[in-house]
Amino acid sequence: MSDADAGADEGSSGGVDDTASSKPSLAARVRPLIRPELYRFLELFALCGLAFAQPILDIYGRSADVFVNQHVDGILVVAFGLIIVAIPPLVLWLVTLPLRAISPTVETVVHRVILALLVGVFVVQATAQNLSLAAAYGLAAAATIGVGVALFRTEALQVWVRFLAIAPPLFLALFLFTSNVTPLVFQSGGSEAKQVTVDNPIPVVTLLFDELPLVSLLDGTGQV
């Protein structure tokens, strides 16, 4: 083989190696797609926690009788809390995710609109008890528009929203460890009723009046 042919072979193999090395790996191609979607999920997770998880967990945390009446054990109470915290943001994220196939810009616009609407829902939840319904909705509309404009003008607000992603786990912890459902979460199981023996039973007579008119119990002066 001549020196010219050898040089040509070396140049050809070198070109193949350069092409192979310049081709990005799968991880390098996927990483730019994963990070924005992770950020979007964190933003939805944070604002759904403020708009939905906190008020719902607060209501049920003060109403343990709802779980008691349904004979719900601790595992189901924990599952209920996890569902309230995780499912709403997951559903919203899955709704916006296919929009990337249409256009990343469309996905970004829809995502920011959803964030602004979640802020409006949070404002209604926070002010409805102290303001009239009209005032609460008016304030929520103003907050929705203001936050929406801010989201489209700067991305710094979205960065701050991501920091709020710590709030939903805190709401869940308060629900499980400091509310009225805490005894249900940590109960070891149902306890059997103890048998009680009465040494000197006393006869008890119970009178049940079915729709007895009150006037039949009163005398002429209005006394019983």
NORBEL-V67540 format. One record per pair of residues at least 12 apart in sequence whose C-alpha atoms are under 10 Angstrom apart, sorted by sequence separation. I is the first residue (numbers start at 1). J is the second residue. D is the distance in whole Angstrom. If there is no record, write none. Layout:
I:J:D
I:J:D
This chain:
95:107:10
96:108:9
99:111:10
124:136:5
125:137:10
127:139:9
128:140:10
64:77:10
96:109:10
123:136:7
124:137:6
127:140:9
96:110:7
97:111:9
123:137:8
124:138:9
126:140:10
95:110:10
96:111:7
123:138:10
124:139:8
125:140:9
95:111:10
120:136:10
121:137:9
123:139:7
124:140:6
120:137:8
123:140:5
124:141:9
93:111:8
96:114:9
120:138:10
122:140:8
123:141:9
92:111:9
120:139:8
121:140:7
123:142:10
124:143:10
61:81:10
120:140:4
121:141:9
123:143:7
60:81:10
93:114:10
119:140:8
120:141:6
122:143:10
123:144:9
92:114:8
118:140:10
119:141:9
120:142:8
121:143:10
122:144:10
57:80:9
117:140:9
120:143:6
121:144:9
57:81:7
116:140:10
117:141:9
119:143:7
120:144:5
56:81:9
116:141:10
119:144:6
120:145:9
117:143:9
118:144:8
119:145:10
120:146:10
57:84:8
116:143:8
117:144:6
119:146:10
120:147:9
53:81:8
56:84:8
57:85:9
116:144:5
117:145:9
119:147:8
53:82:9
56:85:10
115:144:9
116:145:7
119:148:9
53:83:9
54:84:9
114:144:10
116:146:8
117:147:9
53:84:6
54:85:8
113:144:9
116:147:6
117:148:8
52:84:8
53:85:5
113:145:9
115:147:8
116:148:5
52:85:8
53:86:9
115:148:8
116:149:9
53:87:10
113:147:9
114:148:9
116:150:9
49:84:9
50:85:10
53:88:9
112:147:9
113:148:6
116:151:8
48:84:9
49:85:6
52:88:8
112:148:7
113:149:10
115:151:9
48:85:8
49:86:9
52:89:10
112:149:9
48:86:9
112:150:10
113:151:9
46:85:10
48:87:9
49:88:9
109:148:10
112:151:7
113:152:9
45:85:8
48:88:7
49:89:8
112:152:7
45:86:7
48:89:6
44:86:10
45:87:9
47:89:8
48:90:10
109:151:10
45:88:8
46:89:8
109:152:8
115:158:9
44:88:8
45:89:5
48:92:9
108:152:9
44:89:5
45:90:8
43:89:9
44:90:8
112:158:9
115:161:9
42:89:8
44:91:10
45:92:9
41:89:7
42:90:10
44:92:7
45:93:9
40:89:10
41:90:7
44:93:7
43:93:10
41:92:9
42:93:10
41:93:6
40:93:7
41:94:9
38:93:10
37:93:8
40:96:10
41:97:10
40:97:10
37:96:10
37:97:8
37:100:10
51:117:10
52:118:9
33:100:10
44:111:9
47:114:10
48:115:9
51:118:6
55:122:9
40:108:9
43:111:9
44:112:10
47:115:7
50:118:8
51:119:7
54:122:10
43:112:10
46:115:10
47:116:9
49:118:10
50:119:8
51:120:8
52:121:8
41:111:10
44:114:8
47:117:10
48:118:7
51:121:6
52:122:8
55:125:7
40:111:8
44:115:7
47:118:6
48:119:9
50:121:9
51:122:4
54:125:10
55:126:9
36:108:10
40:112:9
43:115:8
46:118:10
47:119:7
50:122:6
51:123:8
48:121:9
49:122:9
50:123:9
51:124:9
52:125:9
44:118:8
47:121:9
48:122:9
51:125:7
40:115:10
47:122:8
50:125:9
51:126:9
50:126:9
86:168:9
85:168:6
86:169:10
84:168:10
85:169:8
82:168:10
85:171:8
82:169:9
85:172:7
81:169:10
84:172:9
81:171:9
82:172:7
81:172:6
80:172:10
81:173:9
78:172:9
81:175:8
78:173:10
81:176:8
78:175:9
77:175:10
78:176:7
77:176:8
74:176:9
78:181:10
77:181:8
78:182:10
77:182:9
78:184:10
74:181:9
77:184:8
78:185:7
74:182:9
76:184:10
77:185:7
74:183:8
75:184:9
76:185:9
73:183:10
74:184:5
75:185:7
73:184:6
74:185:4
75:186:9
72:184:8
73:185:7
74:186:6
75:187:10
54:167:9
58:171:8
61:174:9
62:175:9
68:181:9
71:184:10
72:185:10
73:186:9
74:187:7
47:161:8
50:164:9
53:167:10
54:168:7
57:171:7
58:172:10
61:175:6
67:181:8
73:187:8
74:188:9
43:158:7
46:161:7
47:162:9
49:164:9
50:165:10
53:168:7
57:172:7
60:175:8
61:176:8
64:179:8
65:180:9
66:181:10
73:188:9
74:189:9
42:158:10
43:159:8
45:161:9
46:162:7
49:165:8
52:168:10
53:169:10
54:170:9
55:171:9
58:174:9
59:175:10
61:177:10
63:179:9
64:180:6
65:181:9
68:184:8
73:189:8
42:159:10
43:160:9
44:161:9
45:162:9
46:163:8
47:164:8
48:165:9
49:166:9
50:167:8
54:171:6
57:174:9
58:175:7
61:178:9
62:179:6
63:180:7
64:181:5
67:184:8
73:190:9
40:158:9
43:161:6
44:162:9
46:164:5
47:165:8
49:167:7
50:168:7
53:171:7
54:172:8
57:175:6
61:179:5
62:180:6
63:181:8
64:182:9
39:158:9
42:161:8
43:162:5
45:164:9
46:165:4
48:167:10
49:168:5
53:172:8
56:175:10
57:176:9
60:179:9
61:180:6
62:181:8
64:183:9
71:190:10
39:159:9
42:162:6
43:163:8
44:164:10
45:165:6
46:166:7
47:167:9
48:168:8
49:169:9
54:174:10
59:179:10
60:180:9
61:181:6
64:184:8
40:161:10
41:162:9
42:163:8
43:164:8
44:165:8
45:166:9
46:167:7
47:168:9
49:170:10
50:171:9
54:175:9
58:179:8
60:181:8
61:182:9
39:161:10
40:162:8
42:164:8
43:165:7
45:167:9
46:168:6
49:171:8
57:179:9
58:180:10
39:162:7
42:165:6
45:168:7
46:169:10
49:172:9
41:165:9
42:166:9
45:169:10
